[in-house]
Amino acid sequence: MSTFNFPQKRNTIFSCFTQQYRPIVGIESSGWSTYFLTMTPAPIPTYHYPISISPGDIDHMGHVNNAVYLQWVQEAVVSYWEHGSTLEAREQMLWVALKHEISYRMPVFLNDHVEAQVTATGTHGSRASFTTLFKRGDDLATEVRSSWCCVDVTTRRPRRISPDIANIFLPQ
C-alpha cells in the first residue's frame, strides 16, 4: 500500500485513472491528511502483431527508415480493430489516423525479430488513443502514441464510439 500526503484535503474520496492501473482510490483517515491508495491491476488487453521487415524498409543508414514505422502502426492498429471487433462493427466503422507521436529508442535492422504491441489507452467522443510499442526481443525499440477518429463507413463523418465498442478494447 502506498501513502501520499495531500495537505488541506479532509474527508474526501477521490479517484483517477492511469494507463496501467485502475481505479486508484484514496480515502482520508480521520483527522489526518494522509491518503491511502489502493491500486487494482487493470485488465487492459494488449494486441501482439508480428512485424515483417523487408529490404525496402531499410534506409541508407542500414536500419529501418523512420517513415516505415507509420505504416507499421497503421497495419497493427487496424489489425487490432479487425481482430477484436465484430463483423457488424467493421461493416459500419472505419478508423482514420489523426496524430502520431513517435519516440525512437534504438534502431531496428533487416534480420531483427520485431513485434508491435498495441494497447488502447482511452476514448472520447469519436476519438480513440492507442500506444504501440515496437519490441526487438525484450528491448523497446520505438514507442508510438497515436490518436484515431472513428468514421461512419457510409457518410465518412466522425462517429461517436459507443460503450460496447469501447469495452472491446478497454474493458471495465
C-alpha positions in Angstrom: 0.0 0.0 0.0 1.4 3.4 -1.0 0.9 6.5 1.2 0.8 10.1 -0.1 0.3 13.3 1.8 -2.2 15.8 0.4 -2.5 18.9 2.7 -5.8 20.6 3.3 -7.9 17.8 2.0 -10.1 16.2 4.6 -13.0 13.7 4.4 -12.8 13.2 0.7 -12.8 10.3 -1.6 -11.2 10.7 -5.0 -10.4 8.6 -8.0 -8.4 8.9 -11.1 -7.4 6.5 -13.9 -4.0 5.7 -15.2 -2.9 3.7 -18.3 -1.8 0.7 -16.3 -3.9 0.6 -13.2 -7.5 1.5 -12.3 -9.1 2.6 -10.2 -6.9 4.5 -7.8 -9.0 5.3 -4.8 -7.9 7.4 -1.8 -9.7 7.8 1.5 -8.5 10.3 4.0 -8.1 8.9 7.5 -10.0 10.9 10.2 -8.0 13.9 11.5 -5.0 13.2 9.3 -4.1 14.5 5.9 -2.8 11.1 4.7 -4.5 9.2 1.9 -4.1 5.5 1.3 -4.1 4.5 -2.3 -5.3 1.1 -3.4 -4.3 0.1 -6.9 -6.0 -2.8 -8.7 -4.4 -4.0 -11.9 -6.4 -3.2 -15.0 -7.2 -6.0 -17.4 -6.4 -3.8 -20.4 -5.7 -6.2 -23.4 -2.6 -5.8 -25.5 -2.7 -7.0 -29.1 0.5 -8.6 -30.4 1.2 -8.1 -34.1 4.3 -9.6 -35.8 6.3 -7.2 -38.0 8.0 -8.4 -41.2 11.0 -6.3 -42.2 11.7 -6.3 -45.9 14.8 -5.0 -47.7 12.8 -2.0 -48.9 12.2 -0.9 -45.3 16.0 -0.3 -44.8 17.4 3.2 -45.4 20.8 4.5 -46.4 22.0 4.2 -42.8 21.3 0.4 -42.7 18.3 0.4 -40.4 14.6 0.6 -40.8 13.6 4.0 -42.2 11.6 6.2 -39.7 8.7 6.6 -42.2 8.2 2.8 -42.2 7.0 2.9 -38.6 4.0 4.9 -39.6 3.0 2.1 -42.0 3.6 -0.5 -39.2 1.4 1.5 -36.8 -1.4 1.7 -39.3 -1.2 -2.1 -40.0 -1.0 -3.0 -36.3 -3.9 -0.8 -35.1 -6.2 -1.8 -38.0 -5.4 -5.4 -37.4 -6.2 -5.0 -33.7 -9.6 -3.5 -34.7 -10.3 -6.3 -37.2 -9.2 -9.0 -34.7 -11.2 -7.6 -31.7 -14.4 -6.2 -33.3 -17.5 -7.9 -34.7 -18.2 -8.2 -38.4 -21.1 -5.9 -38.0 -19.0 -3.2 -36.3 -16.3 -3.5 -39.1 -19.0 -3.0 -41.7 -20.2 0.2 -40.1 -17.0 1.9 -38.9 -13.6 2.8 -40.2 -10.6 4.3 -38.4 -8.6 7.4 -39.6 -5.3 8.3 -38.0 -5.2 11.9 -36.7 -1.9 12.1 -34.9 1.2 10.0 -34.2 4.0 10.9 -31.7 7.0 8.6 -32.2 9.9 8.1 -29.8 12.7 6.2 -31.3 14.8 4.3 -28.7 17.1 2.1 -30.8 17.4 1.2 -34.5 15.9 -1.9 -36.0 17.7 -3.9 -38.7 16.7 -6.2 -41.6 17.1 -9.6 -39.7 15.7 -8.4 -36.4 12.5 -10.1 -35.0 10.1 -7.3 -34.1 6.7 -7.3 -32.6 4.2 -4.5 -32.3 2.2 -4.4 -29.0 -0.9 -2.3 -29.4 -2.9 -1.1 -26.3 -5.9 1.1 -26.4 -5.5 3.9 -23.8 -8.7 5.8 -24.0 -11.8 7.1 -25.9 -13.6 10.4 -26.0 -16.5 11.0 -28.4 -15.3 9.8 -31.8 -11.6 9.6 -30.9 -9.6 6.7 -29.5 -6.0 6.7 -28.4 -3.5 3.9 -28.7 0.0 3.2 -27.6 2.1 0.9 -29.9 5.4 -0.5 -28.7 7.8 -2.0 -31.2 9.9 -4.5 -29.4 13.0 -6.3 -30.6 13.1 -9.2 -28.2 12.8 -7.7 -24.7 14.1 -4.3 -25.8 11.8 -1.4 -26.6 12.9 0.0 -30.0 10.1 2.5 -30.6 7.1 3.9 -28.8 4.2 5.4 -30.7 1.3 7.3 -29.1 -1.5 7.9 -31.6 -4.9 9.4 -31.9 -7.5 7.9 -34.2 -11.0 9.0 -35.3 -13.9 6.6 -35.7 -15.6 7.3 -39.0 -19.0 6.1 -40.3 -18.5 3.9 -43.4 -21.4 5.4 -45.3 -21.2 9.1 -44.5 -17.4 9.2 -43.9 -18.1 11.6 -41.0 -16.9 11.1 -37.4 -18.9 8.7 -35.4 -19.2 8.5 -31.6 -17.6 5.4 -30.2 -20.3 3.5 -28.4 -19.7 2.0 -25.0 -19.9 -1.6 -26.4 -17.2 -0.8 -28.9 -15.0 0.9 -26.3 -15.4 -2.1 -24.0 -13.9 -4.4 -26.6 -10.6 -2.5 -26.2 -11.0 -1.0 -22.7 -12.9 -3.5 -20.6 -14.5 -2.1 -17.4 
